[in-house]
Amino acid sequence: MNEFLLTSDVEEIVQRLEGHALKLAGKTVLLTGARGFLGRYFTEVFLALNQRLPQPVTVVALDNLITAGKAGGEDELPASPNFHFFRQDVIQPFDWEGPVDYVIHAAGIASPFYYRAYPLETMEAAVSGVRNALDLALRKRARLVFFSSSEIYGDPDPANVPTQESYRGHVACQGPRACYDESKRLGETLCYIYHEKHGVHANTIRPFNVYGPGMQENDYRVLPNFANRIKAGAPLKVYGSGHQTRTFCYITDAMVGFLLVMLRGAPGEAYNIGNPKPEISMVELVKRIETVLGRPVAHDVIEYPDSYPADEPNRRCPNIRKARLQLEYAPSVPLEEGLRRFLTWSDRMYTGEV
Ligand SMILES: NC(=O)c1ccc[n+]([C@@H]2O[C@H](COP(=O)([O-])OP(=O)(O)OC[C@H]3O[C@@H](n4cnc5c(N)ncnc54)[C@H](O)[C@@H]3O)[C@@H](O)[C@H]2O)c1
């Protein structure tokens, strides 16, 4: 078990999948972005399932390690006969000699800090990467799940918050966030085309701010950023006005949702996966952290640094009715509980030095 994740969380995901996981017995999953935050959870969940399933899941794991960091590095690969790792850039075509039943395309440059630094790589991972994944799914007659993002909605007008899947978005095609938002949108279009034209069973997942143990200290998304500053004993840096809102979905809730989409999603459909409650501002997030830690936490509200793409959405909150009704998806970890698990873990694992 990768020490960068919590065994208890992986176990919780496995328990909550119940009988759905039986569909995975004896199957092969090709997982791109396998050494990232979500990819490492998928891997550990499949390997944990192998203790229970009548036949094991085989994991074919691809990653070029561009943002995998220490936790995702080759020294930390799981030792299992059912796990095969290949250092592979998904912009180049890829294959596997045996059968493939599921393709999960999670390779991507997910953190705003990194997609500001690597805009072209960000676009290519979402566009050429998913095209290569779709070609493989077509050849192998596999189901495919594409990790898109809630960012495809851009900055929704307030009448469309909470945001449902049918909302078309309010997105800039030029600007510091366009490389991410627009390439995820085009990746979704490719899934649509391969489904319509070639009958590939492709699903799109739009995650809304997933967090939890396993996020790297230098990930630069908001919660690892805050946790790093807490560990360093330094004031938190809240960017912009601090009034922009987000929802936060704990990793166990998110993983159950992702796996339900993969196993039960209707062909060609996109699903929001997140936790709609509470929708809170970044300043309020600091207050929730104070409640969890039981002490005041100093913070400064500052201008966006150059390293971070400005023009971020004012509000972000999912409507998850579709996943609730079609997949019985029901997030259940309250924010305070998730923060408690994450901050306890980050206090143990982070150095406070980034
Ligand atoms: N975690 C979230 O809250 C969230 C929210 C919305 C969307 N997503 C999407 O879900 C996916 C996984 O997110 P994550 O949080 O695990 O991100 P992550 O950055 O932790 O992991 C992504 C992995 O993909 C790899 N990668 C990047 N480009 C690649 C390429 N060209 N070839 C091979 N590997 C490549 C990286 O090295 C990294 O290990 C991403 O596509 C992301 O955009 C995540």
The ligand as an ORCA input file, in Angstrom:
! r2SCAN-3c Opt
* xyz 0 1
  N      -8.555     16.080     -8.672
  C      -9.513     16.927     -9.049
  O     -10.131     17.602     -8.219
  C      -9.887     17.060    -10.499
  C     -10.890     17.972    -10.831
  C     -11.252     18.114    -12.175
  C     -10.617     17.338    -13.139
  N      -9.630     16.464    -12.796
  C      -8.972     15.701    -13.873
  O      -8.764     14.368    -13.450
  C      -7.506     13.877    -13.950
  C      -6.666     13.353    -12.783
  O      -6.499     14.401    -11.831
  P      -5.454     14.297    -10.646
  O      -5.971     15.150     -9.551
  O      -5.097     12.885    -10.399
  O      -4.196     15.041    -11.318
  P      -2.629     14.800    -11.060
  O      -1.934     15.980    -11.611
  O      -2.394     14.444     -9.642
  O      -2.308     13.513    -11.949
  C      -2.280     13.520    -13.343
  C      -1.207     12.540    -13.813
  O      -1.174     12.572    -15.255
  C       0.181     12.497    -15.667
  N       0.290     13.063    -17.018
  C       0.125     14.360    -17.392
  N       0.316     14.483    -18.730
  C       0.608     13.236    -19.205
  C       0.931     12.700    -20.479
  N       0.991     13.491    -21.563
  N       1.180     11.384    -20.594
  C       1.118     10.574    -19.511
  N       0.837     11.017    -18.268
  C       0.589     12.323    -18.112
  C       0.949     13.261    -14.606
  O       2.323     12.904    -14.556
  C       0.201     12.892    -13.322
  O       0.779     11.761    -12.695
  C      -6.856     15.039    -14.698
  O      -7.082     14.884    -16.076
  C      -7.586     16.254    -14.182
  O      -7.610     17.288    -15.153
  C      -9.258     16.318    -11.487
*
